């Protein structure tokens, strides 16, 4: 590979990395739900914004499932 093609390859890779970084979205966990339910965030989230089974049930029904 020539030096020029390596240089342009590095520029393309860097540009793609920057585009992905700038386009990423912050986590969308909503602390108001934790305040409303009186439960900590980890009741419904594994790592915000990912939901665990409890969080998925709350999202579908609007209620926390009964504790067992």
Backbone as CSV, one residue per row, in Angstrom:
resi,resn,N_x,N_y,N_z,CA_x,CA_y,CA_z,C_x,C_y,C_z
1,UNK,0.831,-1.188,0.000,0.000,0.000,0.000,0.868,1.241,0.000
2,UNK,0.452,2.200,-0.745,1.234,3.434,-0.782,0.910,4.304,0.429
3,UNK,1.776,5.225,0.691,1.604,6.142,1.816,0.339,6.973,1.637
4,UNK,0.056,7.378,0.407,-1.115,8.212,0.126,-2.399,7.440,0.425
5,UNK,-2.479,6.181,-0.006,-3.699,5.412,0.239,-3.869,5.103,1.726
6,UNK,-2.789,4.900,2.450,-2.885,4.712,3.902,-3.392,5.979,4.575
7,UNK,-2.879,7.115,4.125,-3.297,8.394,4.682,-4.789,8.614,4.475
8,UNK,-5.265,8.396,3.255,-6.686,8.587,2.971,-7.538,7.556,3.703
9,UNK,-7.044,6.352,3.864,-7.758,5.342,4.648,-7.904,5.772,6.093
10,UNK,-6.842,6.346,6.654,-6.886,6.838,8.033,-7.863,7.999,8.163
11,UNK,-7.874,8.883,7.168,-8.807,10.016,7.178,-10.247,9.514,7.132
12,UNK,-10.541,8.537,6.290,-11.894,7.981,6.187,-12.294,7.321,7.507
13,UNK,-11.401,6.538,8.094,-11.699,5.873,9.363,-11.944,6.896,10.471
14,UNK,-11.102,7.910,10.541,-11.274,8.951,11.544,-12.591,9.691,11.345
15,UNK,-12.932,10.006,10.103,-14.192,10.704,9.802,-15.391,9.863,10.215
16,UNK,-15.341,8.571,9.944,-16.442,7.684,10.331,-16.578,7.625,11.849
17,UNK,-15.469,7.532,12.553,-15.492,7.507,14.014,-16.079,8.798,14.572
18,UNK,-15.691,9.909,14.023,-16.211,11.196,14.487,-17.705,11.321,14.202
19,UNK,-18.140,10.858,13.046,-19.569,10.915,12.712,-20.383,10.080,13.696
20,UNK,-19.903,8.891,14.025,-20.608,8.045,14.991,-20.623,8.679,16.379
21,UNK,-19.531,9.278,16.770,-19.451,9.918,18.080,-20.415,11.097,18.174
22,UNK,-20.449,11.912,17.161,-21.301,13.097,17.178,-22.777,12.757,17.022
23,UNK,-23.096,11.624,16.403,-24.481,11.237,16.184,-25.064,10.438,17.345
24,UNK,-24.251,10.043,18.312,-24.751,9.223,19.417,-25.702,10.036,20.296
25,UNK,-26.651,9.342,20.903,-27.648,9.966,21.754,-27.359,9.634,23.218
26,UNK,-27.658,10.545,24.118,-27.476,10.240,25.540,-28.530,9.251,26.023
27,UNK,-28.283,8.652,27.174,-29.241,7.725,27.766,-30.567,8.436,27.998
28,UNK,-31.662,7.690,27.892,-32.980,8.298,27.991,-33.763,7.829,29.210
29,UNK,-33.080,7.418,30.250,-33.785,7.045,31.468,-34.457,8.293,32.039
30,UNK,-35.652,8.117,32.593,-36.429,9.248,33.060,-36.529,9.211,34.584
31,UNK,-35.790,10.070,35.303,-35.837,10.049,36.760,-37.219,10.364,37.325
32,UNK,-38.085,11.010,36.548,-39.443,11.308,37.027,-40.220,10.030,37.307
33,UNK,-39.943,8.978,36.557,-40.630,7.700,36.800,-40.173,7.118,38.130
34,UNK,-38.902,7.223,38.438,-38.404,6.747,39.732,-39.051,7.544,40.861
35,UNK,-39.221,8.833,40.685,-39.877,9.648,41.710,-41.346,9.283,41.846
36,UNK,-42.010,9.039,40.717,-43.427,8.694,40.722,-43.678,7.356,41.419
37,UNK,-42.822,6.372,41.164,-43.024,5.037,41.731,-42.393,4.879,43.102
38,UNK,-41.455,5.768,43.461,-40.754,5.645,44.722,-39.703,4.544,44.720
39,UNK,-39.352,4.054,43.554,-38.354,2.984,43.403,-37.098,3.554,42.781
40,UNK,-35.935,2.955,43.059,-34.701,3.413,42.410,-34.683,3.033,40.928
41,UNK,-33.868,3.713,40.166,-33.786,3.474,38.714,-33.467,2.024,38.380
42,UNK,-32.619,1.381,39.211,-32.219,0.010,38.883,-33.341,-1.011,39.096
43,UNK,-34.502,-0.560,39.546,-35.662,-1.449,39.590,-36.064,-1.835,38.175
44,UNK,-35.974,-0.884,37.248,-36.409,-1.117,35.865,-35.268,-1.173,34.855
45,UNK,-34.085,-0.703,35.237,-32.970,-0.617,34.295,-31.795,-1.487,34.723
46,UNK,-31.162,-2.111,33.727,-29.898,-2.800,33.980,-28.776,-1.785,33.879
47,UNK,-28.695,-1.095,32.770,-27.783,0.017,32.538,-28.538,0.976,31.631
48,UNK,-29.043,2.097,32.188,-29.884,2.994,31.387,-29.291,3.277,30.022
49,UNK,-30.074,3.238,28.987,-31.523,3.140,28.969,-32.061,1.713,28.822
50,UNK,-31.228,0.686,28.946,-31.679,-0.695,28.772,-32.633,-1.098,29.899
51,UNK,-33.773,-1.677,29.521,-34.765,-2.116,30.500,-34.584,-3.584,30.844
52,UNK,-34.828,-3.922,32.109,-34.881,-5.320,32.505,-36.341,-5.776,32.386
53,UNK,-36.670,-6.967,32.850,-38.042,-7.481,32.718,-39.062,-6.597,33.436
54,UNK,-38.698,-6.079,34.601,-39.600,-5.195,35.341,-39.860,-3.918,34.545
55,UNK,-38.822,-3.354,33.982,-38.967,-2.140,33.181,-39.806,-2.358,31.936
56,UNK,-39.632,-3.504,31.301,-40.448,-3.817,30.113,-41.915,-3.949,30.490
57,UNK,-42.188,-4.599,31.628,-43.572,-4.742,32.085,-44.174,-3.375,32.401
58,UNK,-43.399,-2.499,33.065,-43.883,-1.152,33.376,-44.169,-0.364,32.097
59,UNK,-43.302,-0.499,31.125,-43.486,0.222,29.853,-44.765,-0.223,29.160
60,UNK,-45.061,-1.515,29.206,-46.256,-2.042,28.541,-47.539,-1.708,29.286
61,UNK,-47.521,-1.778,30.613,-48.755,-1.650,31.389,-48.909,-0.338,32.134
62,UNK,-47.800,0.355,32.382,-47.854,1.575,33.173,-47.885,1.305,34.672
63,UNK,-47.732,0.025,35.059,-47.718,-0.356,36.473,-46.523,-1.248,36.732
64,UNK,-46.000,-1.144,37.944,-44.939,-2.067,38.337,-45.565,-3.422,38.653
65,UNK,-44.930,-4.508,38.221,-45.471,-5.813,38.575,-45.409,-6.044,40.081
66,UNK,-46.282,-6.872,40.597,-46.282,-7.192,42.026,-44.975,-7.865,42.402
67,UNK,-44.431,-7.464,43.534,-43.209,-8.115,44.036,-43.545,-9.513,44.533
68,UNK,-42.645,-10.433,44.249,-42.895,-11.814,44.666,-41.868,-12.253,45.659
